[in-house]
């Protein structure tokens, strides 16, 4: 449940983070840009207050290994396991290193923590482009390790709190209302290459980058990504997304396993959802085709099956094998056109969607919890996790499609 003291804590956080201190001095904190710089402000929301606490150190080393051009500004909010506080890392061009500033223990599962972090530094360092990297566990809409608690983009164990996808959407809406536009959102998290995730945030960014399956513990190759962006600060958002995909390919192409990373324009998410709404209109007269496609083992794998999701592109392709229709081929062609890395041994196409193998009673929060009718989310012990949980994807026709499919 959200903590009552979170607002006060965040005010203290902002005051403390403005004050300086820490190992690197205060030169970056006192820096004041006049006007808007052409280039990129890269904000990294590094939530390690969970089982990934130890992985934050290596990624920080990769981020700190780059000498940044003045057209690229990098700021990291890092939280590790425990209640010893967080740290702001703010790149200082004068000494080509990051200044460090201690802040009070941040609740990374609280939407206002994200809002205040982004708003503070987007106003302090006004660049023409803003990238927000979400660093943590991720579980699309439904969790693996904590199926009753996740549907989230961040987990804060110390505060026993989760940044649910609807809360991420609301945080981005608040930033948009305050005049802050984020040009790229990247998820250095598992399983967030999910259409529901892309849909939730499409109105608040130009490009989304994510992995459909689990990421390795090492995550992204930040030294490659940051060096490429620093050397090419005029990149647009989609080109930045391609750099992230290329870095993932470079890091894992020679590794055994199943790896995916995709960069998707928000405008393409809108078109893809339109295609799907047309596609599912074919269900009633072609149920057998949809059923055989869903039962084909190639549309899923262990990662996706545990979430109740399938690979959307492969599912549409399997439907196309027994149903010739432009709606179907449009989905296949559109997903194939996205910039992505898929490991050679994979049967996936980069985007998942919720489609469990059977209808389950405990999936009611997917079907019926919309923005107008939020529910109280509780775990098995009855602990209240979220008093206003809802699934933004219910705005589409996919939930009605699933109900029709399972009642056929």
N, C-alpha and C positions, 0 to 999 in steps of 0.2 A: 504494500500500500504506500502511496506517496506520503512522505514525512511532512508533518505540520511545520517543522522549522526550516524547510528547504528554502523558502523565499528569503528568510533572514540570513541563512548560510550563504546564499548566492550574493547578497549585498556585501557581506564580509569578504567573500571571494574576490569580487570586483575591486573593492577598496584596497585589499592587500596586493592584488596583482598589479595595481597601478603604482605601488610604492617602491618597487625595486628590491634589492637585496639578492642573496643567492650567490652562486659561485662566479658568475660572469660579469658582475657590475651592472650598471643601470643605463648604459648609453642607448641601448635599443628602446628601453621603456620611455626615455625622454625624447626620442626621435619623433618629429612631427612633420609628416608629409603635407605639403600644400598642393591642393588640386589632386587630380586623378592621374596616376602613372599608367602608362601602357605596359601590360605584362600580366603577371599572375600573382595573386595572393593565395597561398596554399595553406589551408587550415586542417590540421589533423587531430581528430577527436579520438585519442588513444586510450581506450578504456581497457586497462589491464587489471581491474579490480575483480579478478576471477581467476580461473585456472590458466589464463594466458599471461599472468603477471610477468613471468620470467622472459617471455618472448619480446616484451617491450624494449629490453636493453639492446638486442641485436638490431632491431629495426631503427632504433635511435642512432646506433652507430652508423648504419647505412645512410640515414638522413644527414647526419653530421659530417659524413665523409666528403660531401660536395661543397665546392666553393661556388656560391650563388652570385649571379649577376644582379645588379640593382633593379632589373626588371622582374625579378622573382623574389618574393618575400615568403618565408616559411615560418609558421607559428604552430607549436604543438602543445596541446593540453594532455598531460600524461597522468593517469591515476593507476596505482599499483595496488596489490592486495593489502588490506589493512586500513587503519584509520589514521595514518601518519601524515595525511595531507597529499596534495597533488603538486605538480610542477609545470610551469610554463617555460617552454624553450622558444626563444625569440632570436632569429638570426641577426647578427650584428655585422654589417658590412665592413666596419672599420678594422676589426680584428679577424674577420672571416671565421667566426665561430658563433655558437649559440650562447646567449645570455640565459641564465637559469633563474627563475623566480618561484619561490615556494608560495603556495596558496592553501587556504583551508581545505580540508577533506571535501572533494566534490562528489556529489551524488550523480554519477554518470547515467543513471536511469531516469533522472528527472529532466523533463523537456526544457525547463528554464535554464538548466546548466548549459545545454547546447546553444540555446538562443543567446544567452549572455556572452558566451565565448565567441560565437560568430559575430554578433553585433559589435562587441567591443573592438575586435581587431579589424573588422571590415571598415569601421569608421576611423580607426586610428591609422590604418594603412590602406587608403582608397586606391585600389588598382582597378584596371578596366575589366579584369576577369577574376573570378573567385572559384576556387576548387575546395570542396569539403570532402575529406576522406574519413569515413567511418571505420574505425579499427576495433575489432572485437570478435566475439562469437556472433554467428548469425544463423537463422533457421527458417528463412522464408516466412511463411505464415504459421508454420507449425513446428514445434521443436522436437529434437531427437533426445537429448539428454534429460530435458525437463519438459515433457510434453504438456504438463499442466501450467507451466510458468512462461515458457517462451512463446513467441509470435513476435519477436523483438529484434531490434537492431543494436541493443546494448544490454549488458548485464552488470549490475553493481552488487557484488556479494556483500560488501560491508554494510550497505544500506538496504539490502534485500529488495532491490528495485530493478525494474526492467523498462527499457525504452521501447514500448510497443510501437508497431508500425503506424497506428493511427496517431500516436503521440509525436512520432517523427514528422508525419504529415502536418500536424497542428503547429509544431515548432517551425517548420518551413513556411507555413502560412503566416505565422507571426513575423518572421523575418521579411517576408514579401510585403506584408502590410506596413512594415517599417522602412520600406524602400531598399531592401538589400536583396540583390539577385545573385543566386549561385549558379554558375555556368556549367559546372561539372560536379556530380556526386559520385564518389567511388566507394565501394564496399570491399575493404580488405577483410572479408568475413566469409564464412562458409555459406553456401546454399542460397545466396541472395539474388542469383540470376533467375528470378522468378517473376512471372508477368504481374502477379499481384503486387509485388514490391515496386516494379517499374511503374505500374499504374498509380500507386499511392503517391508517388513523388514527381510524376511527369509534369505537373503544372508549375513546379518550382525550380526547375533546372533545364538545361538544354541537352545534356548527355548524362547517361548513367552507365557505370562500369561495374560488373559483378561476375561472380563465378556461380554456375548452376549447381556444381557439386561441392564437396568439402575441399577446402584449401589445405595444403600442408602446413605444419606448425610454423614454418619460416615465412609463409605468406608472400607478400609482394617483394619484388626486387627494387627497393627504394633508391639505391645508389644509381641504378640505370635510369629509372623514371626521372629522378630529380636532376640528374646531369643532363638528360635530353631536353627537359623543359628549360633548364637554366641556359643551355646553349641555344635554344630556339624559343625565346619568350613571346614571340609573335604568334605562336600556335593558337588556333581556335580550339574550342572545347572538344570537337570531335577528333581533331588531330592529337590533342592531349590524351583522349581516351585510347586512341590507337597506340600511343606510346606505352600506356599501361599494359595493353594486350601484348604488344611486342616484348615488353620486359618479362611478362609471364611466360611467353614462348621461350625466350632466351634462358630463363631460369629452369624450366621443367621439360623442355623438349627431349632431353636425353634421359629423363628419369622415368622409371616404370610407374605405371599407375594411370588413373583417369583424371585428366586436368581440363578445365574449361575456363575461358575468360571472354567476355563479350562487351563491346561498346555499342550502346543503342541510343539513337537520338530520340528525344521525347516526342517529337513530331511523328516518328515512326511508331511509337507506342500507341498513339491515338489511332493511326491507320490500322495497326494490327488488331486493336480491340474492335474497330469497325468490321474488319474482315471476319473476326471470330463471331460477332453477333450475327452476321449473315450466314456463316458456316453452320452454326448450330440450328438455324432454321430448317436445315435438311434432316434433322434427327428423326422425326416421326415417320417419314416415308423411307428411311434408310437405317433403321435401328440396327439391323444385323451387321451392316458395314461398320458402324461406330463400335458395336460390341466386339467384333473380331479385331478391330484395330486396338482397342483398349486391352484386350487379352493377349495381344502379341508381346512376347517378353522383351522385344527390342525397344519398346517405348519407355522402359524404366530401368533402374538398376537399384542396388541395395540402398544407396544414399537417398534416392528419390522415393522409393517404396516406403521407407521408414517415415517419410513425411506425408505420405498419401499423395505425392505429386508424380507427374509424368513429364516426359520431354514433349513439348508442344509441337515442335517441327516434325519430329519423327511420327507422332500420332497423326498429324495431318497427312503426312506422306502415306501412312498405312491406310488411311481412309481413301486417299486418292487411288490406291491400287484397285479398289472395287467401286469407286464412284468418281466419274469424270465430271468435274464442275469447276467453274472459274473461281468460286469462293475458296475451294480447297487448295487449288494450285496457287492462288494468291498468297495464302499463308505460308506454304512451303517456299515459294520464291522469295518472299519478303524476309523470312528468317534466314534463308541461305545467303541473302545479300548483306547481312550485318557483318561488321568487322569483328573477327573473333579468332581465338585459338582453341582448337579442340584436339586433344591428343590423338594420334593416329589409331590407337586401339579402341577408341570410344565410339559408341553408337549414338551419341547425343548431338544436339544442334545448338545448345547454348541457353535455351530458355525453358523453364519448367512452368507448369500450371497445376493447380490442385485438382486431382481426379482420382480419388481413392479406389481401390479395387472393389470395395463394397461400401454400402451406406452404413454409417455408424451413428448411433444416437449422440455420441459426444462431439459430433461435428456441427451441432446446432449453432455454435457461435460463428461458424463460417456462413451459414445460410441466412440466419435471422437477425444477427446483430449488425444493423445498419446505423448510420449516423443519427437517424431520427428515433431509433429504438435501441440505444446501447444497453448492455447487460453488465451485471456485476460478475466479474471473473474470479473464481475461487479455485484453490487447489484441492487435492483429495482430502486434506485435513480440515477443509472449511475456511482456511485463511483467505481473506480478501486480498486479491492481487491487483485488481483494477476495478474501480467502481463505475467506470464509463467506457468499457471496452466495446469496440465495434470494428467491423471489417469493411474498409472503404471500397473493396472490390465488388461489394453487393450492388454498387451503382451500375455495373454491367449486367448482362443477361446470363453470365456463366453459372451463377448459383441456381437460377431457374432451370437452366439446362441440366445440371446435375440432378435436381429433383425429378425432372421429367425422365431422365435416363434411368434412374434407380426405381422409378414407379412403373416403368414400361412392362 
